[in-house]
Amino acid sequence: MNDAVSQFVADDPNQAYLASLSQSRRQDYPVALFGHDDTRLTIDLTDGESITTNRDGCTSQARRLLYGPDLVTWLGNQFIASNLNVEVHRRVTSDPAYLTAVNEWRTCMKGRHQAFTTPEAARQAAARTRGADEAGSTPAAAEIAIAVADAECQRGSRLVNVAERLDRRYRTGVSAERSTEISAYRLARVEAVRRAPGLCRAADFDTSMLSAYLPTE
């Protein structure tokens, strides 16, 4: 953790507020902040996945104040917009052209005595050849061997070219498919920035909102 981040954490008024609470109220703090599990709601996404959040608690209340009362729509749009790269990657790596290129890469790597199923597995193995305390040291011989074989096989299989071509295609397609959600997400963020100063002035930068959710002793 760098000095700027450490200072930010040290100056966080939420941490100071938490430290000021009694032991019993400190135990209630997570519920006050995030809500009760028995009020949890499930948000079904268009790709068949789902996410959950709590209806009550300070976090949900703050989201409603910033982004509007429809918490389900906001969180669904946020998830889709924030995971655009994940969706594109999923489609690219399941495309037949990509799978063919990976298979050629895999055969090439095996011929160089490097048995890995995917480029990601090769990179992870290369990283493991160094200890955690040797992150900035000279690469080990095993790491160099994996890296050289990977580079040669990616070039031979044209894996990078295939991946880049598919990424452009699917990124355009996913962006078009999710345009409604992405546009709504961006608009909500713009509106939140506009609202935020007034909300901060109304709260006077104190903990009154969170305190309202904490039970009294």
C-alpha positions as CSV (number, residue, x, y, z in Angstrom):
1,M,0.0,0.0,0.0
2,N,1.6,3.3,-1.1
3,D,1.8,6.4,1.2
4,A,-1.2,8.2,-0.5
5,V,-3.5,5.2,0.0
6,S,-2.3,4.6,3.5
7,Q,-3.0,8.3,4.4
8,F,-6.4,8.1,2.8
9,V,-7.3,5.0,4.9
10,A,-6.0,6.7,8.0
11,D,-8.0,9.8,7.4
12,D,-11.2,7.9,6.5
13,P,-14.0,9.4,8.7
14,N,-15.9,6.2,8.6
15,Q,-13.1,4.4,10.4
16,A,-12.9,7.1,13.0
17,Y,-16.6,6.9,13.5
18,L,-16.5,3.1,13.8
19,A,-13.7,3.4,16.4
20,S,-15.8,5.8,18.4
21,L,-18.6,3.2,18.8
22,S,-19.1,0.9,21.8
23,Q,-18.4,-2.8,21.2
24,S,-22.1,-3.7,20.9
25,R,-22.8,-0.9,18.4
26,R,-19.7,-1.8,16.5
27,Q,-21.1,-5.2,15.9
28,D,-24.2,-3.6,14.5
29,Y,-22.2,-1.4,12.1
30,P,-22.0,-3.9,9.1
31,V,-25.8,-4.4,9.2
32,A,-26.4,-0.6,9.4
33,L,-24.1,-0.1,6.5
34,F,-25.0,-2.9,4.2
35,G,-28.5,-4.0,5.4
36,H,-30.1,-7.2,6.7
37,D,-29.6,-10.4,4.8
38,D,-33.3,-11.2,5.1
39,T,-34.1,-8.1,3.0
40,R,-31.9,-9.2,0.2
41,L,-33.2,-9.0,-3.4
42,T,-32.0,-10.8,-6.4
43,I,-31.4,-9.1,-9.8
44,D,-31.7,-11.3,-12.8
45,L,-29.5,-10.2,-15.7
46,T,-30.1,-10.6,-19.4
47,D,-27.3,-13.2,-19.8
48,G,-28.9,-15.5,-17.2
49,E,-26.6,-14.5,-14.3
50,S,-27.9,-12.9,-11.2
51,I,-26.6,-10.5,-8.5
52,T,-27.9,-9.8,-5.0
53,T,-28.1,-6.7,-2.8
54,N,-29.9,-5.7,0.3
55,R,-33.0,-3.4,0.2
56,D,-32.1,-1.6,3.4
57,G,-29.0,-0.2,5.0
58,C,-27.0,3.0,4.5
59,T,-25.4,1.8,1.3
60,S,-28.6,1.1,-0.5
61,Q,-30.1,4.3,0.8
62,A,-27.2,6.3,-0.5
63,R,-27.4,4.6,-3.9
64,R,-31.1,5.6,-4.1
65,L,-30.3,9.2,-3.3
66,L,-27.5,9.3,-5.9
67,Y,-28.9,7.2,-8.7
68,G,-32.7,7.2,-8.2
69,P,-35.2,5.1,-6.4
70,D,-35.0,2.1,-8.7
71,L,-32.2,0.2,-7.1
72,V,-32.7,-2.9,-9.2
73,T,-32.4,-1.1,-12.5
74,W,-29.3,0.9,-11.4
75,L,-27.4,-2.2,-10.2
76,G,-28.3,-4.2,-13.2
77,N,-27.1,-1.4,-15.5
78,Q,-24.0,-0.9,-13.5
79,F,-23.1,-4.6,-13.6
80,I,-23.6,-4.8,-17.4
81,A,-21.6,-1.7,-18.1
82,S,-18.8,-2.6,-15.7
83,N,-18.5,-6.1,-17.0
84,L,-18.4,-5.3,-20.7
85,N,-14.8,-6.6,-21.0
86,V,-15.7,-9.8,-19.3
87,E,-18.6,-10.4,-21.7
88,V,-16.4,-9.7,-24.7
89,H,-13.7,-12.0,-23.4
90,R,-16.2,-14.8,-22.8
91,R,-17.4,-14.6,-26.4
92,V,-13.9,-14.3,-27.9
93,T,-12.6,-17.3,-26.0
94,S,-15.6,-19.5,-27.0
95,D,-15.4,-18.6,-30.7
96,P,-14.4,-21.5,-32.9
97,A,-11.7,-19.5,-34.7
98,Y,-10.1,-18.7,-31.3
99,L,-10.4,-22.3,-30.1
100,T,-8.7,-23.5,-33.4
101,A,-5.8,-21.0,-32.9
102,V,-5.4,-22.0,-29.2
103,N,-5.3,-25.7,-30.3
104,E,-2.5,-24.8,-32.8
105,W,-0.7,-22.8,-30.1
106,R,-1.0,-25.8,-27.7
107,T,0.5,-28.2,-30.2
108,C,3.3,-25.8,-30.9
109,M,4.0,-25.4,-27.2
110,K,4.0,-29.2,-26.7
111,G,6.6,-29.5,-29.4
112,R,8.8,-27.1,-27.3
113,H,8.3,-29.2,-24.2
114,Q,5.9,-26.7,-22.7
115,A,2.6,-28.5,-22.0
116,F,0.0,-25.9,-21.2
117,T,-3.7,-25.8,-22.1
118,T,-3.9,-22.0,-22.6
119,P,-1.7,-18.9,-22.8
120,E,-3.1,-17.8,-19.5
121,A,-1.9,-21.1,-17.9
122,A,1.6,-20.6,-19.4
123,R,1.8,-17.0,-18.1
124,Q,0.7,-18.2,-14.6
125,A,3.3,-20.9,-14.6
126,A,6.0,-18.5,-15.7
127,A,5.1,-16.1,-12.8
128,R,5.3,-19.0,-10.3
129,T,9.0,-19.6,-11.2
130,R,9.8,-16.5,-9.2
131,G,9.2,-16.2,-5.5
132,A,7.0,-13.4,-4.2
133,D,10.0,-11.6,-2.9
134,E,11.8,-11.8,-6.3
135,A,9.2,-9.8,-8.3
136,G,11.8,-7.4,-9.6
137,S,14.7,-9.8,-10.1
138,T,16.2,-11.2,-13.3
139,P,13.8,-13.8,-14.9
140,A,14.6,-17.4,-14.1
141,A,15.6,-19.8,-16.9
142,A,12.3,-21.6,-16.7
143,E,10.4,-18.3,-17.1
144,I,12.5,-17.3,-20.1
145,A,11.9,-20.7,-21.7
146,I,8.1,-20.4,-21.3
147,A,8.0,-16.8,-22.5
148,V,10.1,-17.6,-25.6
149,A,8.0,-20.6,-26.5
150,D,4.8,-18.7,-25.9
151,A,5.9,-15.8,-28.2
152,E,7.0,-18.1,-31.0
153,C,3.8,-20.2,-30.8
154,Q,1.5,-17.2,-30.6
155,R,3.2,-15.9,-33.8
156,G,3.0,-19.3,-35.5
157,S,-0.7,-19.8,-34.7
158,R,-1.6,-16.2,-35.3
159,L,-3.4,-16.4,-32.0
160,V,-2.9,-12.7,-31.2
161,N,-4.3,-11.6,-34.6
162,V,-7.3,-13.9,-34.3
163,A,-8.0,-12.6,-30.7
164,E,-7.7,-9.0,-31.8
165,R,-10.0,-9.5,-34.8
166,L,-12.6,-11.3,-32.7
167,D,-12.3,-8.7,-29.9
168,R,-13.2,-5.9,-32.3
169,R,-16.2,-7.8,-33.7
170,Y,-17.6,-8.8,-30.4
171,R,-16.9,-5.5,-28.7
172,T,-19.0,-3.8,-31.3
173,G,-21.7,-6.3,-31.0
174,V,-21.9,-6.3,-27.3
175,S,-21.8,-2.5,-27.1
176,A,-24.8,-2.4,-29.5
177,E,-26.7,-5.1,-27.6
178,R,-26.2,-3.4,-24.2
179,S,-26.4,0.2,-25.5
180,T,-29.6,0.9,-23.6
181,E,-28.1,-0.3,-20.2
182,I,-24.8,1.4,-20.8
183,S,-26.4,4.7,-21.8
184,A,-28.6,4.6,-18.7
185,Y,-25.7,3.8,-16.5
186,R,-23.6,6.7,-17.8
187,L,-26.5,9.1,-17.5
188,A,-27.2,8.0,-14.0
189,R,-23.5,8.7,-13.1
190,V,-23.7,12.1,-14.6
191,E,-26.8,12.9,-12.6
192,A,-25.2,11.5,-9.5
193,V,-22.3,13.9,-9.8
194,R,-24.8,16.7,-10.2
195,R,-26.7,15.7,-7.1
196,A,-23.8,14.8,-4.9
197,P,-22.8,18.3,-3.7
198,G,-26.3,19.1,-2.5
199,L,-26.5,15.8,-0.7
200,C,-23.2,16.4,1.0
201,R,-24.3,19.8,2.1
202,A,-27.6,18.4,3.4
203,A,-25.7,15.8,5.4
204,D,-23.2,18.3,6.6
205,F,-20.5,15.6,6.2
206,D,-21.7,13.9,9.4
207,T,-22.8,10.4,10.2
208,S,-26.5,11.1,10.7
209,M,-27.6,8.8,7.9
210,L,-25.7,5.8,9.2
211,S,-26.6,6.6,12.8
212,A,-30.3,6.3,11.9
213,Y,-29.7,2.6,11.1
214,L,-27.8,1.8,14.3
215,P,-29.9,0.6,17.2
216,T,-29.7,2.6,20.3
217,E,-28.1,1.1,23.4
